[in-house]
Amino acid sequence: MSPTRRLLAVTEIRWAATATALFAAGGVTQLAGAPSPVWWALYLACYAAGGWEPARAGLRALRDRTLDVDLLMIVAAIGAASIGQVFDGALLIVIFATSGALEAFATARTADSVRALLDVTPERATRLTPDAARPAFPGRLTPADRLTPADRLDLADRLSRAGSETEVDTAELQVGDLIRIRPGERIGADAIVVEGASDVDQATITGEPLPAAKTEGDEVFAGTLNGTGTLVARVHRAPADSVLARIVLQVEQASASKAKTQLFIEKVEQRYSAGVVLATLALFTIPLAFGADLQPTLLRAMTFMIVASPCAVVLATMPPLLSAIALAGRHGVLIKSAVVMEKLAETTIVAFDKTGTLTEGTPRLLSSPTPSLLRWAAAAEQASEHPIAKAIVTAARERVIPVPAATAFRSTPGRGVEATVDGHVVQVGSPQVLTAELALSGHVPAAAEGVTGRTLALVEEVQASGQTAVVVLVDGVPAGILALADRIRPAATNTVTELTTLTGTRPVLLTGDNPGAAAHLADEAGITEVHAALLPSEKADHVRALQSDGHRVLLVGDGVNDAPALATADLGVAMGTHGSDLALQTADAVLVRDDLTALPAVIALSRRAHRLVIANLTIAGTFIITLATWDLLGHLPLPLGVAGHEGSTIIVTLNGLRLLSNRAWHRAASKQP
């Protein structure tokens, strides 16, 4: 569905668009000097299009013995029209209709993205039919287990004798089923590998930047992408209980709980609305009970309703927040609602994901190998699609190192690649596997024994620093190692420092990556609290723990695995360039250009907007109290009451629009008050 059709599919948006168009048409015809019945008709049509839904909601609340600001705003708009101020009432209707439409659209998009996440799991899976003549495969296997020799022989014999495969819906898979996962396929269920080896891209679940090597006894997750090897795995969770399904459930539950958030002014709407209605009724009924004339009594009550209506209060809140949203949008930060902009000011701690958030999300060669070493490695890897291979080949091209052609290329999942380059056998891959094979073989050149020991020591040093080590062998002799890592974003360290100053609390790191890589990145960024190797649900648990300590948590992430935590946090911010659809829709704000420096700037901007809201509420409240007191204790002429009411509206609106200037952003970026 096109974006336009998706917008129009939301009922609230259709009515808000209609009301806005009618309001604009009324304004144009009024300014053009058309007869008053023409533009009155257009304005009244705007009332009907944009006001029927708030009116229905207000009446529904009234039936439940509550009074909300929706109904009061409709009454105030009708009151404005009754004394000739139809334009003001129509403007109020448009503001309310547009606000409701934006909220409805955001809710619909989030629901769509959550449902779309289920599409990551394939609809079909290849199930291996058990051999009825042989016992079922042992059900005791867990991720920590490895097959015993007897189990391995039993499995191989059963599979070879049965040999039958059935394609089934993934929803039909049951715990204990054996499934075959071919190269390039998405995995249909959470399962334990019982045969084969492959590299699995599980970034959607763990956020790891590199595919994870999987062999027998390792767990694989539904929705993750298999690499070049073939796996046989035993389902150990029902499809409805998979990690991916739990992510969907957690996002839905957390989003539903956050949907109750309201603007500050809406938190007091019940009492304020009830007070205005009761005061208006009292002004009308009590004097009549004592014999007052109907017309002046009605006029005084209507004047009170107009001067006490929350138009100026609503506009005291919305223009600063909407102006801040527009300003942030011009500088690469998409804020999804006024509620989000208001709540940004309350942030007391920021939690970061690692891969793709504080880092760039792709492995880079960090070491400075000799040209010959990089030449050997790039030549062997140039036919591979593995992310490590791409990083090595890219590094060779950036250094303008000629890469010769390779022959006899062979890739083995979990081990690496092998190719013949200029008549030499070059192997590139896992240091543990290649050096272990070298040590166990009976053909190790004498000159290679000491080199192997030094290579292993260097590998341990590289891995201890949180980097990925890749060993290069030429004709069975270690030629050296390459160190790769996901590079930290240039602005990450300064952003962490600025956020610490703004919030008074140092940010924390929540990542699914391994502890070594997480600790190394945290040290570079200046983060002291690190939680690594987390599943999506565990990230959300850590967010809840921070909230239970009294923090207002802002979480920054980019992947599907971050979505539950983004939805659980008080505020979620997604990276825009490489963020997953679910993260982008679940988040409350998006860093469109992946510019981390905009994060502290937008928090500072929110705090300035909050100060303007308080100032505007003070101005609006002063006008309301002054005019209402005048009307109650004296005689406030209706034209003067309307002028005072409209004057306060204009003042607070212009005050809020100050945040549209680029100077306001620069002040926020420099953290000036």
N, C-alpha and C positions, 0 to 999 in steps of 0.2 A: 504494500500500500504506500502511495506517495505521501510525503510529509503533509501536503495540503489536505489530502483526503483523511489522513490520520487525525489532523486537527479538527476537521469538520465532523468527524465521527463522534466527538465528545459533545453531548447536548449543551452543556453550559457554554462551550465556546461558540456554538452556533448562535445562541441567544445573545451572548455578549457582543459578538460581531454585528449582529443585527441592530442591537441597541446603539452601539457606537456609530454605525453608519447613519442611523436615523438622527442621532444627536448632531453629527457633522452636517447632515443635510439641513436640519433645522437652523444650525448656526449660520450656514451659508445663505439660506433664504432670508433669515432675519437681517443679516448684514447687507444683503442685496436690496433691502427695502420692499420685500414682498408683503402682501397683505397679512396682517397678524393671524387670521384664521389658518393660513397655510403653515406658518412655522409653529404655531400652537399645536396644530394637528400632528406635525412631525415630532415635536417634543413629547406629546402625550403618547404617541406610538412608541417612542423610546422608553417611556415609563412602563408601558405594557410589556415590551420585549425583555427589558432588563430587570423589571421589578416583580414579575409574577413568581419567579422561583424564590427570591428572598421573602416575598410576602407569604408564600405557601409554607416555607420553613418557619417563619415567625409565627404563623397561625398554628402550625403543628406544635411548636414549643409552647404556645399559649394554652393549647389543649392539655399539655402536660404540666400546666401550672407554673411555667417559667416564662420569663420575658427577656428576649434577647435584642441586641442592637439592630438586627435585620428589620424587625417589625418597626422599631422606632425610626429607623432611617426612612422606611417607606412612608410612615405617617408624616415625618418632617418634610419629605419631598412633596407629598400631597398638600401639606400645609403651605409650603412655599408657592406651589402653583395656585392655591386658593387666594393668595394675596398678590398674584401677578408675577412672582419670581419663578416662573416655570423653567428658565434656563438653569438656575442654581439647583433646582430639584433634579433636573435631567442629568446634570453633571454628577450629582451624588449617586444617582442610579447607575451611571456608566462606571464609576469607580468601583462600586460594590460588585457589579456584574463581572467586570474584568478580573477583579481579585478572585472571585469564585471560580471563574473559568481557568485561570492559571493553576489554581490548586487542584481542580479536577483533572486537568491535563497532566500535571506532574504525577498524580496518583495513577492515572491510566497507563502512562509510560512505564512507571516502575513495575506495575503488574504485568505488562507485556514483556518486559525484559526478564522478569523472573520466570515467566512461562517459557520464554525463548531459551532459557538456560537448559531446560530439559532436552532441547534439540541437540545438545552436545553429546548426549548419550545416543548411540546408534539404535535404530528401531529393531534391527535383526542381529542375531549372534549365531555362531556355528557351535552347536552342541554335539559332543561326541557321545554316541549311543553306547551305554554300558553293555558289556558282554554278560548276558544272563547266566552263562555257565561259570562265571568267576565272581568272587565276592566283590562288593563295592570297595572303592578305594578308601583307605582309612580316613575317618572323619576328624582325627585328632590334630591335623596339620594346622599350624598357626604361622604367622610371619616370622617367628623366631626359630621355627623348626627347619631342619634339613632332612631330605629323604635318606632313609637308611638304605644300604645296598639291597636288602630284600624288597623294600618298597619300590625301589627304582626298577628292579627286575620285574616285579609284579605289574607295575604300571606299563612298562614297555611291552610286556607280553600281552596284557589285556588290550592295549591300544592297537597293537599290530594284528591281533586276532579279530577284534571287533571291526576296526577299520571303517566304520560307518559314521557319517556325519549328517546332522539334520539342522537345517536353518530354521530358527524359531524366533519369535518375538522376544526381545530382551525382558519384557514384563513377565514372560513365562518361566524364566530361569529360577531355579530353586537352589537353596543351599546344598552343596554337595555335587552339583552338576559340573562336568568337565567341559570347558570351552576351548576352542582353538582360535588363536588370535594371529592373523596373518600380517605380514609387513604392511605398514601404512593404514591399518584399520584402527578405528576407535574401539576402546575396550568397553564391553557391554555391561559389566558388573564388577563390583569389588571382589577380588579373587586373589588366591595364592598361587604363584607359579610352581608347577610341578615338573615341567619339562621345557627345555629350550633356554635361550638367552637372547636378550635384545636391549636396546636403549629405548626408554619410554619418556616422552615429553609429558610431564605431569605438572607443568606450570599452572594450569587452571586450578589445581588443588593445593600445591605446596608453594608455588611462586618461584621455584628454583629456576635459574636462568639457563641451565644446561640439562639435557635429557639424563635421566637416571638409569644406570645399568641395572637390569633385572635378570636374576637367575633363580634357580629353584629355591623355594622357601621365601622369596620376596613377595611383598604385597603390591598389587596393581589396583588402580582405582577406575571406576566407571567414568567414561567421558574423556579419559586421557588417551593420547595418541601413541600407538606402537611405532617403533622404528623399523629397522631392516630385518630383524630376526622374527622367527615364528615361535610363539609361546603356546603351551598348554597350561591352563590354569583351572583351579578348582574354586567355584563360587563359594564364598564364605559369608556373604551378606545378601539378604533378599534385596531386589532392586529398590523397593520402597525404603530400605534402611541404608542405602549407599551413602557415602560421604557427600556426593553431589546432591542427592535428594535432601539430605539434612541441610545443606547450604541453602537450597530453595526454601525450605520450611523456616529456617532461622531468619532469612531476609524478609519473608512475608510477615512473620511475627513481630520482628523488630520495627519494620516499616509501619505496621498497624499501630504500634504503641507510640511511635513518634508523630503519627498523624494528628494526635490530640494537641500538639503544641499550638499556642496562640500568640498573637501580638500582645504586648503589654496592655494596650487599651481594651482589648477584647476580654482580658481577665477581670475587668471591673464593669463590663457592659451590663451584667444582670442588675446590679444594684443601681447603677446610674440610670438605666432605662426605666426601672421601676420607680425611681425617685422622680424623674421628669414626668412620667405619666400620672403619678399620684398628685404631684404638685399642680399639674395642668387641670386635672379633674377637680381638685380642691378649689382652685381659682375660679372655676366655672360654677360649681354646684353650691358652695358655701354662700357666696354673695346672693345667688338666686334664692336660696332658702331664707335669707333675711330681706327679701323684697327688692333686690337690685334689678335694674333694667337688663333685658336680655342682650341687646346689641353691644353696649359698652363692656358688659361682662364677658361676652364671647370674644370681643376684640382684645381685651386684656389677656385672656387665657391663650388666645392664638399668638399674641405677641410674645408671651412667655415661652410657648412651645418653640417659636422660631429662634429666640435668642438663646434658649437653653439646649437646642438641638445640637448633636455632637458633630456637626459638619466641620467646624474649625478644629475640633479635637481629632477627628479622623485625618484631616489634612495636615494637622500638626505632626502626625506620625508618619503618614505615607510619603509625602514629598522628600524628606531627608533620606528615607530608606530607599525609595525608588531612584533618587538621584545618585545615591551611593552605588546602587546596583548598576545603573547605566555607566557610571564612571569606571567601576571595576571591570565591566564588560569591555570598555574601550582599551583597557590595559591587560586583557587576556585572562580575566577571571569571570566565569559564568556563575552568578548567584541565582539560585532557582526561585527564591521567594523573599518577600520582605521579612518573614519570620526568621529565615536563615541569616539575613544581614543583621537583624537585631541580635540574634543569639551569638554571632561571632564575637561580639564584644565581651561575652561572658566566659570565653575560653580560659581555662586555668592550666591546661596541660595539652601538649600535642604528642600524638603517637604516630610513628612512621612505619610503613612497610619498607622493606629493603629494595628488592629487585624491581627496577623500573620506576622507583620512586626516589629514593636517595641515590640510586645508581642509574646508569643509562639503559640497563636491561639486556645488553648483549656483551658476550665475552670479548676482551681485547688482550692482545699480547703485551704483557707488561715487562718482560725481561728484554735484554738487549743481546740476542744471540749473535754469534758470528755469521757473516753472510753465507758461508758454506753450510752451516747447520740449518739456517732458515731455508736455504735453497733445497737441501735434501728433503726437509719436512714438507715444504710447499709442493714440491714435485709429487710426493707420494699422496698428499691429501687433496690435490686439485680435482680429483674425480669424486670426492665424497661430498655429501650434503649435510654432514654433521656440523653443528654450530662451531665446534672447536676447529674443524677443518677450514671453515669459512674465515675464522679469525686468523689462522696461520697464513692462508693464501692472501688475505687482505693485507697483512703485515708485510709480506714479501713484495706485493705490488707497491705499497706506500714507500718502501725503501728502494724501489726500482731495481729489484734483484731478478735477473732472468730466471725463469722457471722452466727447466727442460721437460720434455714429454716423458711420461712414465708408461710402462707396459706391465702386463700380468697383475693388474690391480685386483686386490681382494680385501673385502671389509668383513670383519668378524665382530658382531655386537659384543660389547663388554670387554673387548680386547684392543681393538684399534684397526689400522689398515696396514697393508703390505703391498709394495710395488717394486718393480725393477726400474732403476734410474741409472742411466749411463752404465749399464752392465753390473750394477751393484744392487743387492737386495736391501731395501730400506723399509724399516718397520717404525710406525709412529702410533703411540697409544698409551694404554694404562701402564704406569710404571710398575705397579705391583704384579700385573700379569706378565709383562714382557721380561722383567728382570728375574721373576721366579722361574719362568720357562728357561731363561738363559742359564740360571744357576743349576737347574735340574738336568739340563741336557748334558750329554757326555762329550760335547764338541766345543767347549768353551776355549777359545784361544788363551794361552797363558797370559798374554798381555792384557786380556780383558778382565781378569779376575780382580785386580786392584781397581780398575776403572768402574766395575760394577759396584763395588763397595762404596766408592766415593759418590757414584750416581745416586745410590739409595739414600745416603746421608743427605745429599743435596735435595732429594725429593722430600724427605721428612722436614727439612728446613722450610721449603716452599709451602708445603701443606700446612705447617704449623702457623704460617702467616696468613692463612685463609685463602690462599690461591690454589688454582688447579695446576697440577704438574703433569706434563706430557713428556715421555721419554722418546728419544730418537735413536734407533739402532741402525747401523750400517754394516752389513755382512756379519751380523751377530755381535758386534762390538758397540757398546754405548757411545754415541757421538756427542751426547749432551741432553739437556732437558730444556723445555720451554715452560715458562710460567704465564698462566692466563688468569684473568679475573674480570669481573664486571666492574667497570670504572665508575668511581663516584662522580656525581654531577658537580661541576665546578662551583656552583653556588651553595652546595649542601652545608658546608661548614659554617659559612656566614649566616645562613638561614637559621641553623640550630642556635647560634649565639644570639641572634636577634629575637628569636622566639623565647629563649630563656629570659632575656631582659624584659620582654613584653608581659609574659605570663608569670614570671617569678619562679617558674619550675622548669628544670631541664627536660627536653623531650625524651621519650623512650622509644626503643626499637622493638617491633613485633614482626617476626619473619618466619617463614617456613624453611628458610635456607639453613645450612649446617652451622653449628656453633662457631667453628673456626672462621668461616667467611663473615659471619655476623659480627663477631668480636673485632675482627680487623677493620671492617667498615665503620663500626661504631667508634673505634679509636680515632679513625681519620676524621669523622664528622663531629667529634666532641660529645658523643652520647655515652653516658655511664651505665644506664640501665638497659640490659639487653635480654630479650626472651626469644630463643631460636628454636628451630625444628618444630614449629607450631602448625597444627592443622587449622583449617578455617574456624571450626568451633572453638578451638583453644584461644585463637586471637580474640574472638568475641568475649570469651571468659575473662581474659586479661583486661579488656575494656571495661567490663562490668566491675571488676575488682577496683580499678581506678575510680570508677563512679561511686562505689561504696565507700571510698576514702574521702568523698566530698568533692572530687574533681569534676569539672565540666570538660569532657574529653572531645578533642578534635582529632580525628584519625585521617591520615593521608595514605591512599593506596591506589593501585591500578588494575588489579586482576580479579578474576572470579573468586579466587580464594580470599580476597579482602572484603567481599560483599557483605557477609554477615557482620563483620566488625564495623564496616562503614554504616550499616543500618542500625547497629546497636549503639554506636557512639552518639553523643549529643549532636555532633556535626560530623559529616563525612565529606572529604574532599578527594576527588579523583584526578589523576593525571590524564590530560586530554588527548595527547598524541597517540599513545600506545595503550590507553586504558581499554579494558574489555567493555562490551556493551552493558553488562550487568553492573559493573562498577560505576560506569558513567551515569546510569539511570538511578542507581541506589544512592549515590552521593548527593549531598545537598548543594555542593558547589564543584566546579571543574576548573582546574588550571589548564586552560585551552592550549597554551604554548609550552606546557611542562616547565614553566619558570617558577622555581621555588622561591625566588625573592619576592614574588607577588603575595605569598602567603602571609608573612608578617605585615606587609603593607595593607592588605585587605582587613586584617584584624584591627590595625590602627585606624583604618577608615571607618570600620564599624563602630569603634568607640567614639569617634568624632560625631558620627551620625547619631549615636545614642545621646550625646550631650546636646545636639541640636533638637532632638525629640523632646528632651526634658525642658529645654528653653521654650520650645514652641508650645508645649503643654501648659507651661506657666503663663505664657501670653494668652493662649486660648482660654484658660481657666480664669484669668483676671478679667477678660472681656465678659465672659459668661456670668461670673459672679456680680460684676458691676452692673451689667444691663438687667440681669434678673432681679437684683436687689432694687434697682430703680423702678422696675415694673411692679414689684411687690409692695414697696413702701410709698411710691409716688405715682406719677403718671408718665409713663414712657411712650411718647408718640410712636406709632407703628413705623413710619418711615425712618425715624432715627434708630429704632431697634434693628430694622433691617440693615441700615447703613453700618451700624456698629458690628452686627453679625458678619456682614460681608467684608467689612474692613479687617476684622480679625482673621478671616479666612485668607484674604490677600496677603496679609503680613506674614502669617506662618508659612504660606506657600512659597513666597519669595525667599524667606529665610532658609527653607529646606532646599531650594534650588541652588543655593550657593555651592553645594557639593557636586554640581555638574562640571565645574571648572577643572582643568588639568592641574592647576595649582593645588587643589585639594588633594589630589593623588600624590603629588610630589611632597606635600607636607606629611602625608601619611607614610610615604616610603622613607622619609627621613625621621619619622617618629616624632614630629613636632606636635604639640598639643593644639 
